[in-house]
Amino acid sequence: MTTRAKFKVETKDPGEQGHVTLTPVYSSDPNHENKAFWDASPSGSITLWINNPAGFATFEVGKEYYVDFTPAV
C-alpha cells in the first residue's frame, strides 16, 4: 500500500550539503486538491540534506511535490 502526501518547498539553503525543508500544502477552497491533502495531513515537515547537486537542483522554493510513502520490504 502507498500513501501519497503533497508538500511545498519552504526553504532551500545551499551549502556543503543542500538543505531543503518542505511543509504540507494548504487550501481553504473545498474544490482545490490541496484542501483534501490538508485535511488528511495538516501538519508536519520534511527536512532533507542532499549531497547530489543534480538532485538538489530539482527542488524549487514555492513549488509543490507529491511524496509517496511505500513500505520497504
C-alpha positions in Angstrom: 0.0 0.0 0.0 1.2 3.5 -0.8 0.2 6.7 1.0 0.5 9.9 -1.0 1.1 13.3 0.6 1.7 16.7 -1.1 4.3 19.1 0.2 5.6 22.5 -0.7 9.2 23.6 -0.6 9.5 26.4 2.1 13.3 26.8 2.2 16.3 25.8 0.1 19.7 26.6 1.5 22.7 25.6 -0.5 25.8 24.7 1.5 28.2 21.7 1.9 25.0 19.7 1.8 22.0 21.3 0.2 19.3 21.7 2.8 15.6 21.6 1.8 12.5 22.0 4.1 9.0 21.1 2.9 5.7 21.5 4.6 2.2 20.2 3.8 0.2 22.1 1.2 -2.9 24.1 2.2 -6.1 25.4 0.6 -9.4 26.6 2.1 -11.1 26.1 -1.2 -13.1 22.9 -0.9 -12.7 22.3 -4.7 -8.9 22.5 -4.7 -6.8 19.3 -4.5 -4.7 20.9 -1.7 -7.7 21.0 0.6 -8.1 17.2 0.6 -4.4 16.8 1.3 -4.5 19.4 4.1 -7.5 17.5 5.7 -5.5 14.3 5.6 -2.1 15.6 6.8 -2.4 19.1 8.2 0.9 19.3 9.9 4.5 18.1 9.7 7.6 18.8 7.8 10.3 17.0 5.7 13.9 18.1 6.0 16.4 16.9 3.6 20.2 17.3 3.3 21.1 16.5 -0.3 24.7 15.8 -1.4 23.8 15.3 -5.1 23.9 18.7 -6.9 21.5 17.4 -9.6 19.1 16.1 -7.0 19.2 19.4 -5.1 18.6 21.4 -8.2 15.2 19.7 -8.8 13.7 21.4 -5.7 12.3 25.0 -6.1 11.1 27.2 -3.3 7.3 27.6 -3.6 6.9 24.5 -5.8 4.7 21.6 -4.7 5.7 17.9 -4.8 3.9 14.7 -4.3 5.6 12.4 -1.7 4.8 8.7 -1.9 5.3 6.5 1.2 5.7 2.9 0.2 6.8 0.2 2.7 10.3 -1.1 2.1 10.4 -4.8 2.1 
